[in-house]
Amino acid sequence: MNVLLTGATGFIGTSVLPRLLDEGHTVTALVRDQDKANAVQAAGATPLVGDAGDAAFVQHAAQEADGVIHLASSREVDAVLVPAVLAALAGSDKPFVHTGGIWTYGSNDDITEDAPADPPAITAWRTSGEGAVLGAADVRGMVVVPSIVYGHGKGLPNLIVDAPRADGAMPALRLIGDGTQHWATVHVDDLAALYVLALEHGSAGERYIGAGGQNPTVRELGEVAAQAADVAGGVLPEPVEETRSRLGALLADALLLDQQARGIKPRIDLGWEPNGPALLEELLVGSYAPARV
């Protein structure tokens, strides 16, 4: 299958691209500039330099593909790209795998695909694009919903690893809020496998939550990060308003959500088997741990 891929040079895309190639697909990567084109070409894809906000350009590219995976999701891009791809694939039953986000479900201790939406302000824009993809006729439209993505030392866990240290004789790592909230998590390589499985075997109109099944609290994550970095005072809860001031209200409100998910549906329907190291392990001795000399 020749797959049109957006976001190929991003955190998730740099795992999805090699996974697609390993599974025997060819990839045309839509990129913004020549530097990114060089990067995806070196990784084995055919670069297509252009503007994801150009509807005619996107529609032509999608028509030439056997399927589309859209990772570079944003409010501005999706407003143009989603309708353009749906127009290009109309009547073809070709797969279009769109990207959602776990925050859309709000606080919930057992998030499933059909749980009600309760998005914070930072992700409220996602619902219209997802609805268009899931409701499209004669297109195999699907939405993969990543949990908090980690791996290879990248992503949101660095907000914990690099958190300010409180002053004093026993400096402590500041938490995001009081740290009692759970984070649903997924390793980026496991998530990449889910995108490819959805492309190959997913059903039209379905969401698939990418959750590895590990839902640590922020306090647990902070304590492990403090241990790995030899922070003598451990962790220190932070008042919500201070967290909102430090990280920005929109991001903080999302990171303060209390979320747990197991990702059962893609395991049953697609045979997905997440087996990457847990985030707690990654923080303690893996890709986020300080280098030991």
Salt bridges, closest charged atoms under 4 A:
ASP78 OD1 - HIS70 NE2 2.71
ASP78 OD2 - HIS98 NE2 3.67
ASP110 OD2 - ARG262 NH2 3.03
GLU130 OE1 - ARG207 NE 3.26
ASP189 OD2 - HIS152 NE2 3.11
ASP189 OD2 - HIS187 ND1 3.96
GLU200 OE2 - HIS25 NE2 2.72
GLU200 OE1 - HIS201 NE2 3.76
GLU206 OE1 - LYS265 NZ 3.20
GLU223 OE2 - ARG219 NH1 3.40
ASP230 OD2 - ARG292 NH1 3.44
GLU238 OE2 - ARG174 NH1 3.73
GLU238 OE1 - ARG246 NH2 2.96
GLU241 OE1 - ARG244 NH1 3.68
GLU242 OE1 - ARG174 NH1 3.50
ASP253 OD1 - ARG244 NE 2.83
ASP258 OD1 - HIS182 ND1 2.88
ASP269 OD2 - LYS265 NZ 3.04
GLU282 OE2 - HIS187 NE2 3.83
